[in-house]
C-alpha cells in the first residue's frame, strides 16, 4: 500500500476558504468564521498549521491550532476532511502541535472536547491527556458538555518516551514533508 504523501505548512489566509469547507462539515452550525481564522493567524499567541497533499493539487486535508500562553498550550481547533478521517492525519496534527510546544518551551497541553466525540478522546488519551473536569453546556449549538483534558508535563521522561514511540510509529505510516 502506497503511503499518503503530505506536507505540513503554517496556516495562511489563502487556506481559509478550504478550511471553511472542512470546518462546516466537522462542526456543523457551531463553527469558526473566516474572520475568526484570519484573526487567529494574526494572533501573537496563535500557532496554526495545515496538512496538504504533497502533489500538484495541494489539497487541504486538515488543520489545527493552539494558543501558547506562558508554559501552557491550549488547543483551540483540530479537524480533518471527512474523506481522510482514519488516515492518522488528526494524530499528525496533534504531533505537530506538540513538536511546536517543545520549541516554545511549553510544559502542558489542554483542550476541550465534546462528550460525544469518543474518537477524539481516545486519540488524546493515547497521547497522555487525562480528563480533569467538565464544562457544562459548553457547545452553544447543542448545549453539550465539554470534557476538559490536560497532559502531564511534556518534558517528563514518561511523556517523552511514549511520545517518541508514537511519533516513530506514525512516521512509518505516512510520507511527511514539513515546510515551516
N, C-alpha and C positions, 0 to 999 in steps of 0.2 A: 504494500500500500504506500503510495507516494505521500510524503509529508506536505502539509499545507504550508506554502511559503508566505510568510507575513512579515510586516515591518511595524515597528513602534515609532511613533513620532510625537512631538509635543502637539497638543491641540492648537489649531489656528482658526481664525474667523472663517476662512474658506471651507472648513469642515462642518460648520454648523448646520447647513441645510441637510446633509446626510445624517448628522447626529439627530436632528429633529425627527427624521423618519423612524429611527430606532427608538428614540425617546417616547414617541406617541404609542408605539406598539408595546413597549416594555412597561410603561407606567400609566397607560390609559388617559383618563381625563386629568389626572393629577400629575402633571409633568412640568419640567422647567420650560421657560420661554426662550426664544432666540436671544433676546436681550439679556436674559439671565446667564446664558452661556457666555455671551460677549463680556459681561461684567466679570465673570469668574476667570476668564482668560487674562483679563487685565488686573485682577486682584493680586496684590503682592503676596498674600498668604496662600494663593491657589497654585496647585500643581496638577495639570490636566494633560491627559495622553489619549491617543487614538491608536487603534490597530487597523492596518490596511493590508490588502493583498499586495504581495511584492511582485507585481507584474504591471503590464501597461495600463490596466484598468484602475489600479489603486482603489479598489472597492473598500469603503469604510465598513469594518466588521464589528467594531465595538469601541467603547470609550470609558474613561474613568477619571476620577479626580479626588483630591483631598486638600484640606487646609492644613498647613503646618503652623501651629501656634505653640511657641516655646518648645517644649520637649514632646508635645503631643501632636499626633496626626488624626484628623477627623475625616474619615472617608465620607464624601458628600454624594458621590454618584458612581455607579458602575452598571454598564448594560452591554449586551451583545445582541447583534442582529439575530432575529428568531431562527433563521435558516442555518445559523452557525452555532447555535447552542449545543452543548455536548461535545464540542471540539477543544475543550480546555482553554478557550480564549478568556473567559472570566477569571480563570486561575492565573493566566499570564498577566492580565491587567492587575490583579492583586499583587503578583510578584513585582511588577513594575513600580507600584506604589511603595512596596516595602523596600525595594532597592533604592528608590529615591529617598525614603525615610532614613536609610543608613547614611546616604550622602549628606543629609541635612541634620544629622545628629538627633534624630527623633528617637524617643525611648518607647513610646506606646502608640498603638493604633486603637481607635474606637470608631463605632458606626452604629446606626440604627437600621434594623431590617424588619420587614413585615413579619408578623407572627405566622402568616400562611406561607411564607417563602422558605420552605424547608430545604430546597436545593441550595440556595444561597447560604443558609445557616450551616449546612453540612460542610460547604467549602470553607467557611470562616472557621469552623471548629477544627477542620483538618490543619489549618494554619495557626492553631493555638488560641483563637478567640474564645472567650468564655462569656456566658450570659451573666450580666451583673445588675440587671434591672429591667424595668418596663416603662415605656412612655404611653400612658393611656390615651386612646383616640388620637394618636399622632398623625395618622394619614387622613387628611381632610376629606378625600373623596369617599372613603368607606367607613371612616371612624375606627379603622382597625388599629390595634395596639402595635407598638414597635418594640422589639427586643433590643436592648442596649447591650452591645458586645465590646469587649476590650481584650487586648493581648497583654501578656506579661511583658517585661522589658524585652525588646527585640535584640538587645545586647547580651542577654543571658545565654550561657552555654547551651542550655536545653533548647531555647528557641533557635539559636544559630545552627545547631546540629541538625535539628528537624528541618529547618528552612533550606539548608544546603542540600539535604537529601531530596526534598520535594522539588527544588529547582533543577537539580540534575535529572530527575525522572522526567520532568516536563520538557527539558531541552532535547531529550531523546525522541519525543513525540512530535515536535514542531521544528520547522526551519525558520529561525528568527533572525531578522536584521534590525538592529537598533540605530535609529537616526536622530539622536537627541543633541 
